[in-house]
Amino acid sequence: MSWQAALVWGQVPAKREKVRWLNFYGPRDTIPGVSYYQVLEPGSLPTNFFAGKAVFVGEAPMITYQGAKGFDNHPTPHTRWTGQQLAGVELQATAFLNLIRREWLEELSALAELGWATLVGVFRWRSDASRHSVQ
């Protein structure tokens, strides 16, 4: 869905088959949203609130006395630290923003991964060596 939205927006990247990883901008509610009641309530939003914006409609988790409940929730890298999952609508909005802003993540080549692992290993070794040196 996000690819089609980016296509309509006129910002679809080349090479659709290219592997892209989602770049999450933050935990749940990082991308602002409004509730249906705000949209339907006259005067609760400025008249031009949606002008120039892509609008994704979906269900966000409801807050109940038992906590956030929802049926279309997905874990993200932030879930490990916050415990919060991302609503499907925010996941689609994130994918859309990644596409139109060209901010997706890509896997490093094998050579680049080897270089980073070597570099981190050298710095780690030097750090350990300096900590354990006799003075």
Buried (B, 14 or more C-beta within 10 A) or exposed (E): EBEEBBEEEEBBBEEEEEEBEBBBBEBBEEBEBEEEEEEEEEEEEEEEEEEEEBEBEBEBBEEEEEEBEBEBBEEBEBBEEEEBBBBBBBBBBBBBBBBBEEEBEEEEEEEEEEEEEEEEEEEEEEEEEEEEEEE
